[in-house]
Amino acid sequence: MKKLTIALFAAGLLLMGQTVYAQDSTKQTTEAVVVDSSDADMSIEEMIGNEDMAELAEMAAEDIGMHQELKNKFIEGDPRYMSLVAIVLIIGLALCIERIIYLTRSEVNTKKLLSDIEKKVESGDVEGAKTICRNTRGPVASVCYQGLMHINESAEDIERSIISYGTVLTSRLERGCSWIKLCIAIAPSLGFLGTVIGMVMAFDQIQAEGDISPTIVAEGMKVALITTIFGIIVALILQVFYNFVNSRIDRLTTQMEEGAINLMDIFAKVKAKSEK
């Protein structure tokens, strides 16, 4: 918190310039007050103190150091194998983001949709109910539209049609998830591949040198361990996103089932009224 306050204060001093505004307490009017030239000539170090400036410089050095350290580890792990792990991460994240956007756009207010459909069906305007479903995105509206297409058939036929079409919609929601799972499986596998290759490199160097030196063994083992670590980290990241995608799919599937049940209840209610 202290470092954040210091950074904000320094930025404010740079943007403030030489003019500040003060309000006269007696006249309630605002007048410009020019900062004294001696204060304006003060350096940033003098304004916020040498100790705080040292902390700011340390923060900047830490950010640069972390970036450089990550870059060094990537190079030490052999870019040929680390690049493969990075490509898997990019592809997996792209697939996850695409599914998240698609699933988010597929969610609708199920209660409002069913309420509007019920009003149209009770008034005998089935085509109006179909129009509402066509103008509403998402699998819930599609299931309701499928049921309205068979409204004049028996309850068993309507239910069979809705279940069959719901299976198709569920497969659409899960599209691409198999590729995400493949990326999750490939990432640690590439890491283990780097482990094996690093071990082979170590033994090749031992054979070439004719001596077991800790330096020679450490070089090959470093490649092995770094690739394995990065592969596991990529798999963990993608697993978190995959579980989030699955939770969205489960929620939409539940909404579809809820919509189908309520739609069947609406049809039964309307048919009971018409028989009376």
C-alpha positions in Angstrom: 0.0 0.0 0.0 2.9 2.4 0.8 4.5 1.7 -2.5 1.3 2.3 -4.4 0.7 5.6 -2.5 4.3 6.8 -3.4 3.8 5.9 -7.1 0.5 7.8 -7.3 2.0 10.8 -5.5 4.9 11.0 -7.9 2.6 10.8 -10.9 0.5 13.6 -9.4 3.5 15.9 -9.0 4.5 15.4 -12.6 1.0 16.2 -13.9 0.2 19.0 -11.5 2.7 21.5 -13.0 3.2 24.9 -11.4 -0.4 26.0 -11.0 -2.8 24.8 -8.2 -6.2 26.0 -7.3 -7.4 27.0 -3.9 -10.8 28.3 -2.7 -11.1 31.3 -0.5 -13.0 30.3 2.6 -14.6 33.6 3.2 -15.6 34.6 -0.4 -16.3 31.0 -1.6 -14.5 32.0 -4.9 -11.7 30.1 -6.7 -8.5 31.8 -7.7 -5.3 30.5 -9.2 -2.3 30.4 -6.9 1.1 30.1 -8.6 3.5 27.8 -6.8 6.6 29.5 -5.6 9.4 29.4 -8.0 11.8 27.9 -5.5 9.3 24.9 -5.0 8.9 24.6 -8.7 12.7 24.2 -9.1 12.7 21.3 -6.6 13.5 17.9 -8.1 11.2 14.9 -7.8 13.7 13.3 -5.4 13.6 16.3 -3.1 9.8 16.4 -3.2 9.1 12.8 -2.2 12.4 12.0 -0.5 15.4 9.9 -1.4 14.2 6.9 0.6 10.8 6.7 -1.3 12.6 7.2 -4.6 14.8 4.3 -3.8 11.7 2.1 -3.2 10.3 3.2 -6.5 13.6 2.3 -8.2 13.6 -1.1 -6.5 10.0 -1.8 -7.7 11.0 -1.0 -11.3 14.1 -3.2 -10.9 12.0 -6.1 -9.6 9.6 -5.9 -12.6 12.4 -5.9 -15.0 14.1 -8.7 -13.1 11.1 -11.0 -13.2 10.7 -10.5 -16.9 14.3 -11.1 -17.5 14.3 -14.2 -15.3 11.4 -15.7 -17.1 13.1 -15.1 -20.4 16.3 -16.7 -19.1 14.4 -19.8 -17.9 12.7 -20.1 -21.3 16.1 -20.0 -23.0 17.7 -22.4 -20.5 14.8 -24.9 -21.1 15.8 -25.0 -24.8 13.5 -22.9 -27.0 12.8 -25.8 -29.3 10.8 -27.6 -26.7 9.7 -24.6 -24.7 8.1 -23.1 -27.8 6.0 -26.2 -28.2 4.7 -25.8 -24.7 4.0 -22.1 -25.3 2.1 -22.9 -28.6 -0.1 -25.4 -26.7 -0.8 -22.8 -24.1 -1.8 -20.2 -26.8 -4.0 -22.7 -28.6 -5.7 -23.9 -25.4 -6.4 -20.4 -24.2 -7.8 -19.4 -27.6 -10.2 -22.4 -27.5 -11.2 -21.6 -23.9 -11.9 -18.0 -24.6 -13.9 -18.8 -27.7 -16.1 -21.2 -25.7 -16.5 -18.8 -22.8 -17.7 -16.0 -25.2 -20.0 -18.4 -27.0 -21.5 -19.8 -23.8 -21.9 -16.3 -22.2 -23.8 -15.1 -25.3 -26.0 -18.2 -25.2 -27.4 -17.4 -21.7 -30.8 -15.7 -21.5 -33.4 -14.9 -18.9 -35.3 -18.2 -19.0 -38.1 -17.1 -16.8 -38.9 -14.1 -18.9 -38.7 -16.1 -22.1 -41.1 -18.8 -20.8 -43.5 -16.1 -19.5 -43.6 -14.4 -22.9 -44.2 -17.8 -24.6 -46.9 -18.7 -22.2 -48.8 -15.4 -22.8 -48.6 -16.0 -26.6 -49.7 -19.6 -26.4 -52.6 -18.9 -24.0 -53.9 -16.2 -26.4 -53.6 -18.6 -29.3 -50.8 -16.8 -31.0 -48.5 -19.8 -31.6 -46.7 -18.0 -34.5 -46.0 -15.1 -32.2 -44.4 -17.5 -29.7 -42.3 -18.9 -32.4 -41.2 -15.4 -33.4 -40.1 -14.7 -29.9 -38.0 -17.9 -29.9 -36.4 -17.1 -33.3 -35.5 -13.6 -32.1 -33.9 -14.9 -28.9 -30.4 -16.4 -28.9 -29.3 -19.4 -27.0 -30.2 -23.1 -26.7 -33.2 -22.6 -24.4 -35.0 -20.6 -27.1 -34.1 -23.3 -29.6 -35.6 -26.0 -27.4 -38.8 -24.0 -26.9 -39.1 -23.4 -30.7 -38.7 -27.1 -31.3 -41.5 -27.8 -28.9 -43.7 -25.2 -30.5 -43.1 -26.8 -33.9 -44.9 -29.9 -32.6 -47.5 -28.3 -30.4 -50.4 -30.1 -32.1 -48.9 -33.5 -31.6 -49.2 -35.8 -28.5 -47.2 -35.1 -25.4 -45.0 -38.1 -26.0 -44.0 -37.0 -29.5 -43.3 -33.4 -28.2 -41.1 -34.7 -25.4 -39.3 -37.1 -27.8 -38.6 -34.3 -30.2 -37.3 -31.9 -27.5 -35.0 -34.6 -26.1 -33.5 -35.4 -29.5 -33.0 -31.8 -30.3 -31.6 -31.1 -26.9 -28.9 -33.7 -27.5 -27.9 -31.9 -30.6 -27.7 -28.6 -28.8 -25.6 -30.0 -26.0 -23.1 -31.3 -28.5 -22.9 -27.8 -30.0 -22.2 -26.4 -26.5 -19.4 -28.9 -26.0 -17.8 -28.2 -29.4 -14.1 -27.7 -29.0 -13.9 -29.1 -25.5 -12.2 -32.2 -26.7 -9.4 -30.1 -28.2 -9.0 -28.3 -24.8 -8.7 -31.6 -23.1 -6.1 -32.6 -25.7 -4.0 -29.5 -24.9 -4.3 -30.3 -21.2 -2.9 -33.8 -21.9 -0.2 -32.7 -24.4 1.3 -29.9 -22.2 2.7 -32.1 -19.4 3.6 -34.8 -22.0 5.8 -32.2 -23.8 7.3 -31.4 -20.5 8.1 -35.0 -19.8 9.5 -35.3 -23.4 11.9 -32.5 -22.5 12.8 -34.4 -19.3 13.8 -37.5 -21.3 15.7 -35.4 -23.9 17.5 -33.5 -21.2 18.6 -36.8 -19.6 19.8 -38.1 -23.0 21.8 -34.9 -23.5 23.4 -35.4 -20.1 24.4 -38.9 -20.8 25.7 -38.0 -24.3 27.9 -35.3 -22.7 29.1 -37.7 -20.0 30.0 -40.2 -22.8 31.8 -37.5 -24.8 33.8 -36.2 -21.9 34.5 -39.7 -20.5 33.9 -38.4 -17.0 30.9 -37.9 -14.7 31.1 -34.2 -13.8 28.4 -32.4 -11.8 28.5 -29.5 -14.2 27.7 -31.8 -17.2 24.9 -33.6 -15.4 23.4 -30.4 -14.1 23.1 -28.8 -17.5 21.1 -31.7 -18.9 19.0 -32.0 -15.7 18.2 -28.3 -15.8 16.7 -28.6 -19.3 14.7 -31.6 -18.1 13.3 -29.9 -15.0 12.4 -26.6 -16.6 10.5 -28.1 -19.4 8.6 -30.3 -17.0 7.7 -27.4 -14.8 6.4 -25.3 -17.6 4.4 -28.2 -19.1 2.7 -28.8 -15.7 2.0 -25.1 -15.2 0.4 -24.8 -18.7 -1.8 -27.9 -18.0 -2.9 -26.4 -14.6 -3.9 -23.1 -16.3 -5.9 -24.8 -19.0 -7.5 -27.1 -16.5 -8.9 -24.1 -14.6 -10.3 -22.6 -17.8 -11.7 -26.0 -18.8 -13.5 -26.5 -15.5 -15.0 -23.0 -15.9 -16.3 -23.9 -19.4 -17.8 -27.1 -18.1 -19.6 -25.2 -15.4 -21.1 -22.9 -18.0 -22.2 -25.9 -20.1 -23.8 -27.6 -17.1 -25.7 -24.4 -16.3 -27.0 -24.1 -19.8 -28.0 -27.7 -19.9 -29.9 -27.2 -16.7 -31.7 -24.2 -18.2 -32.6 -26.3 -21.3 -34.1 -29.0 -19.2 -36.0 -26.5 -17.0 -37.3 -24.8 -20.2 -38.4 -28.0 -21.7 -40.3 -29.1 -18.5 -42.0 -25.7 -18.2 -42.9 -25.7 -21.9 -44.6 -29.1 -21.5 -46.5 -27.7 -18.5 -47.7 -24.7 -20.6 -48.9 -27.0 -23.4 -50.7 -29.3 -20.9 -52.4 -26.2 -19.3 -53.5 -24.8 -22.6 -54.9 -28.2 -23.8 -56.7 -28.7 -20.6 -58.4 -25.3 -21.0 -59.3 -26.0 -24.6 -60.9 -29.3 -23.7 -63.2 -27.5 -21.2 
